[in-house]
Amino acid sequence: MGKVEKVNKSNAPRLSRLLLDLKRTLVSSRSEYFRRISLAASAIGKAASKLAAIEARRNTNPKKMHNPQHTLEVHPTDDGADDFRKIQDAVDNASPGDRIVLKNGVFRSSGVIWVWKDLVIEGEDKNATIEGMTYEHGKVVADPSLNGGFIVATDADVEIRNLTFRRLYFAVSSFGSQPCGHLLFENNDCEDVFHSVFFQGNGPALAARNNKIIITSLDNNSSRCRFSFFDESHVSGFYCDGNPGSVIEKNHLEVMELSDKQPFHAIGAFCSDCGNAAVKNNFFKGWHAPLIIHGSDSLVHNNEIHGLCEDSEHEPIGIMLRGCDDPFISANRISSRNLGKNAVGIAVMGAKKGFVIDNHISLSDAEGGILLHKSHGMIISNNTVDGKLGCPIGLFGDQNEHVTGNVLFGNECDGEAQIMMHYAADNAVIGAGEDKSDEEENVLLGYESDVSHESKPLWGADDHKRQKRVSEHIGKKKWPEIPERYLHR
């Protein structure tokens, strides 16, 4: 938030001059453009307060049970004769609101652990490990019924923290699309887990904070690879579907060994139908798709994205937003080299009335920096895009739908064609160079621009198919049936 305020103050005089020049240039028939630009300037001036307002609305986070009624301990060995040997036994015997402590050591997974009541489950000194089953050559079986962690079976409020998960199909999952409560996943380590958190349901919220997600390798031929990809095509850090109010913050998500071509897809954080979600202050490295957001009024702020991994099936995109109303994308840094010609920094598809401000994108020999496809009323301001890009900033519609009503100003771009516009009308673009004539009912001032009706590729057009394929793929896995005794709290 401090960075946004600083940018606003430092750019205020330059912005004022640009607006004054625009006012002198426009005639009465263009007064609507000046009104729109003035509103944009006012909105950018209030960016910090808008960010604070978004934060204030996030009151759906999991409640913390600071004062558990009782503490139950689980030992992985024969120590502690009066305590539990199995995590499931401790959960079954706990009362709602109790705290379960897993003592230091390794707990071997041979199934799943059902949680259906309000509980705090935490490790002792972060040295308690839940480890999956391994097979020949250390490969992990991709079977959620045999190799899972915790399943939240009902609408319970659950906290899971200070644990290490290793070589599992998932660390924590909801049970299908059943209504479920809130999950706080905090200060955990996940190493070589196919889906660290896979959460779906009606109205739950996920808060994932201060976790470390590490994939040692995405190359089956590597000695470091502990996955078994012969029957698995997707991995993910946080996969949320239908979780409004979710917060993903201060996490480290990294693929340690990259590979140029893979038949699967690695997604860092995926939020679908997650209105009012916040993804902020995270570090992503080595994912095909570090961050995908589908949802209204979402905040994507101050994330570091490095080392995108090029995919054989889809172009690598740092931040992808699809179908978002009023998104707020600010102060993110995307930096990668040698990604291939199809890489994109930020892709916004089907969005309305949002902000993309104060982001820094540094790519090399890639397709684009910030690309808008069929997005309307967006304010693109104070972004820096550098590297040898085919299109630093682009606005793209098609024969059926023009992209309209977007306002771009205060952006710094490298490249000969800084702004590309195809099937675009009624947009206002202000740069720092000499004034340009109006083209196709757009106001273009100070940019080297390319405006045409030549159709461009639809970036992310296959994203919906990919999402459906991921969901179907995971849905076809052999998930365990919930025991009758866990259906009701």
N, C-alpha and C positions, 0 to 999 in steps of 0.2 A: 504494500500500500504506500510505503514511503517513496518508492521509486516512481509510482504514478504521479504523486504530488510534485516531485522534483521535475519530472518531464513537463508537467503542466506549467509550472512557473518559468522554466527556462525557455519554453516555446511560446509563451504568451505574446511578447512583442512581435515576433516573426508572424505569428498567426494573425495578429491584429492588422499588420501591414498587408498580408495576403487578402484578408477580407475587405480592406479598404480598396485595394486594387480591383477586386472583383466587383465591388459596388460601383466603381467608376466605369467599369467596362460594360456592365449589364444595362440594357434598356428596359423600359417598363414591362415589355412582354416577358422579360426574364426575372421579374421581381420574385416569383415563386422560388427561383433558385437561391436568391440571396436570403430569403426567409429560411429556407432549408439549411443553408450553410450557417446562418446565425444560430439556429437551433443546435446544429452539430457542435459549433464552438462552445456553446453554453453547456452542452452535455459533457464534452471533454473536460471543461473546467470543473465539472462536478464529479469527475470520475472517481476520486477518492471517496466522496460521500456515498456514491452509488455502491461502491465496493463494500463500504461499511454497512449499508442498508441490506445488501444481499447476505452478509454474514449474520446480521441481526435476525433475519427471517429463518435461520437454520435452527429451529428449536425442536426438531424431530429426532435429534441424535439419541442413541441408546442412553437410558438413564444409568448412572453408575451406582451400584449398590455398595456404598462405602462402608456400611456396617453390617456385614453378614451375620446371620443369627448364630451359626455354628460353623466349625471348620472340620472337614474330613480329610484325611491323608491317605494317599495311595502310594505303596512302595513297589518298585519293580523287582525287588528281591525278597528274601525272607526276613529282612529287618522289619522291626515294628510289628510285633506279633499281634497286637490288638487292632491294627489298621487293615485297610483293604489291599488286595492284590490286583484286582482288576478295576479299571476306570469305570466300566459299566456298572459294576456292583456299587461303587460309591455314588454314581448318579442315581441309581435306583433307590438307594437308601437315604439320599439327601432330601431335605425339605426345601420348598421354594424359598429362595433368598440365601441359601447356604453357600459356603465357599469350599471348593475342593482343591487341595494342593497336591500336585504330582511331585513326588520327591525325586531327587537327582538320580539319573539312570536312564536306561533305554526300555521303552514299552514297545513290544512287537505287535504290529497290527496283523490281525487275521480276519478282519471284517470291518464293521463300522461301530461307532459309539453313538447311541441314540440319546438326544437331550430334548426333554419335553417340559421342562420347568425352569423357572427363573433361577439361574445359577451363575456363580463366578468360578471359572476353572482356570487355574494358573500354575505355572511351573515354579519350582524352587530354584532361585538364583539363575534362571534361564538355562539350567543344565538338565532339564527333563526333556527327553526326546521321544517322539512317537515315530517309529520307523516302519516302513512298509516291507512287504515281502519281496525278496529278490530271487531271481532265477538264474539260469545259466549265463555266465559272463557278467553277472551283476545287473542284468536288465530288469526293469520294473514291469510287472504285469499291469496292463491298462484295463483294469476291471474294478469299477467302483464298489461292487459288492464284496470283493475279496481284499481290496487294498485301499480302504478309505480311512478318513479321520472321523470328525464329528458330523452328525446330521442333526440339524435343528428341526424337530418333527412337528412342532405346533407353534402357536403364537407366543412363544416364550421370549423373555428378555435375557440374553446370554452375553456374558463377557468371557473372552478367551484371550489370555495374555501370558507373556514370558515363557512360551513353549517353542521347541524346535520340532519341525515336521520334516521328514526326510523320505524320499523315494515312495511317495504315495500318489494315488490318483487324485485325491483332493485332501485338503486340510480341514475345511469346513464347508458344508453345503446345506442349503435348505432342502426340504423334501418336495420335489416337483414344484407345482404352482399352488400348493396349499397355502392358505393365509399363515404368515409367520410374523414373529415380533421383530425385535431389534437385536442386532448383533454388533458388539464391540470387539473388534479383532485388533489387538494392540501389542506392540513390542514383541512380535513373534518372528522367527526365522523359518523360511520354507526353502529347502534345497532339493532340487530335482523333483518338484511336485507338478503334476500335469495341470491342475487348476487349483491354485492356492485357496481362493474363496470363490465358490460357485453358488450364487444366491439368486433365487427367483421367488416370486410370490406376490400376494395382494397386499400392498401397503407397508411392507417392512422397510426399515432403513438400515443401511450398513454404515458403520464408522470404522474405517481401516486406517490406523495411525502407527507410524514409527515401526513398520515392519520391513524385513529384508527378504526379498524374493530373488533367489539365485538359480539360474539354469546353467549347469556347468558346460553344456555343449548342445548345439543343434545339429551336429553332424554324426550320423549313425556310425560312420567309419572311424570316429575318433575314440581313442582309448579313454577319454574323459566322459564319453556319453553313457549315461546310465538309464536311458530311456529305451523303450522297445516300440519303435514307430511303425512296425509292420501293420498294426491295426489301429493306429492313432494318427489323426491328421491335424490336430489343433492343441495348442497349449495356451494357457492364459494365466496372468497374475490375479487380477480381480475381474470377475465376470458377474455383472449385476443386470438383472432384467426385471423391470417393474418395481424398482426400489426408490421411490421419491424421497428426497431429503437426504440422500446418502452423501457421505463425506469420505474422500480418499486423500489423505494428506501426510506429508513427511515420510513417504515410503521410498525405499531403494529397490528398484526392479531392474535386474541385469541378466542378460545372456552373456556369459563370459567368453564363449568361443563362437564366433560368427561363421556363417557359411553363405556363399553367394546364392546358391540355388537349392531350394528345398520344396518337396511336394506338400508340405503342411503350412500352417499359418500360426505365427506366434504373436499373441495380442497381450500388451501390457495391462491396460485397464479398459474395460468395455462397460459402458453404462447405457442401457436402452430403456426408454420409457421411464427415465429417472428424473422427473421434473424437480427443479430446485436443488440439483446436485452440485457439489463443489469438489473439484479435483485441483489441488494446490500444493505447491512446495514439494513435489515429488521429483525423483531422479529416475530417468529411463535410459537404458542403454541396450542396444543390440536387438530390439524387437522389430518384427516386420511392420506391425501397426502398434506403436506405443500407446496411443490414446484415441478411443472412438467414443463419441457422445451422441446419443439420440435422446433428446428431451428438452423441454422448455425451461427458460430462465436458469440456465446452467452457468456456473462459474468455472473457468479454466485459468488459473492464475499462478505465475511464478514457478512453472515447471521447467526442469532441465532435461532436454532430450538429445542424446548423443548416439552416434554409431548406428543409425538405422540399418537393418539387414534387408537387402533386396530379396524379393520373393519371386519365385518362378511363375506365380499365377496372378499376383496383384502388385501394383506399384507400391513402393514404400511411401507412406504418408505420416508425417510427424504427429499432427493433430487433425482428426477428421470429425467434423460436425455435420449431422444430417437431420433435417426436419426439426431444427431448433428455433423456437420463438424466443427473442430477447436474450440470446447468449452473450456472455461477457468474457472475452478472451484477452488477457492482458499479461504483460511482463513475462512471457515465456521465451525461452532461449532454445533454439533448435540448431544443432551444429553437426554436420556429417560431411564426409568427402567420398568421392568415387562411388556414388550410389547407382549410377546409371541414369539414362535420359528420362525415365518415367517418375523419378522421385519428386515429391511435393512437400513443402514445409507445412502449410496450413490449408486444408481444403474445407470449404463451407458450402454445403449443398442443401437447397430448400430451406434456408433460414430467413428470418424476418426480424427487423428492428433491433439488431444486435450491434455489438461493439467488438472490433479487433484493434486494439491499441497497444502501443509500447512493446511490441514483440520484436525480437532480434532473430533473424533467420540467416544462417550462413551455410550455404550448400555449394557444391561444385559440379558443373556440367550436368545439372538436373533439369527437370521439366519446368518447375515453377516454385515461387516463394509463397504467395498468398493467392489462391484461386477461389473465386466465387462462382457457383453454378446455380442458376435459377434462384438466387437469393436477392431479397428486396429490402430497401430501407436500412441497409447496413452502414455503419460509420467505420471507415478504415483510416486510422490516423496514427501518426508518430511511430510507424514501424520502420525498421531498418532491414533491408533485404540485400545481401551481397553474395557474390559468387557468379560464375558463368552460367546463368540460367536462361532457358528459352523464353520464360515469361516471369519476371519478378512479381508483377501483380496483374491479375486478369479477371475480367467480368464476362461470363459466358452464359448466354441463353441458347435457345434453338428456334426452329421454325414455329413451334407451337407456343413458346413462352419466352418473351424478352425479359432480360434482367433489368430492373428499373429502380429508381429512387435511391441509389446508393451515393454516398458522399465520401470522397477520398481527399485527404489533405495532410500535409506535414510528414509525408513518407519519404524515406531516402532509399533509392534503388540503384543498383548497378545494372549495366546491360544496355544495349542499343535501343530495344523496344521496351521501355519501362512499364507501360500500361498497354495491355491488349484487351480489346472489347469486341465481342462478337454477339450479334443479336442483342444489343444493349441500347436503351433509350432512356432519356430523362435522368441521367446520372450527372453528378457534378464532381469534377476532378481538378484539384488545384495543385500546381507544382511550384517550383522556384525559378523556372526559366522564363522565356518569352511567351507572351500570350499566343494561344492557338485559336484558329477559327472553330466555330461550333460545327460539329459533325453529328449527323443522325440524331439531332435534338439532344445531344449531350453538351454540357459546358466543359470544355477542356482548356485549361490554362497552365502553361509552363511544363508540360510533359511531352516527351517524344512518344506519340501515341499511334497505335494501329487499330483502326476501327473498320470493321467489315462485316459482311453477312456470310463469311466463310465459316462453316460449321467446324467446331473443335471437338476433340474426343470428350466424351462425358466422363470426367473424372469421378470415380466412385460409383458409376452407374451399376456396377456389379456388387456393390456393398450389401444391398438388401439380400441378394442371392447368397452372398457369403454368410451373412448373419443367419439366414434360414438354414444353410447347410451346417453351420456350426451347431445350431440348436438341435437339428435333426440328428446330427452325428452323436452328440452327447446323449440325446434322448433314447437312441437305440442301444446305448450301453446297458448292461445288465445291472440295473439298480436294485438294491434289496427292497423287499416288501416290508412296510412298516408293521411291526408286531402290534397286535390289538391293544396290549396294555399301554402302548405309547401314544395312542390316538387321542387320549383325553388327559388333561392335566388334573 
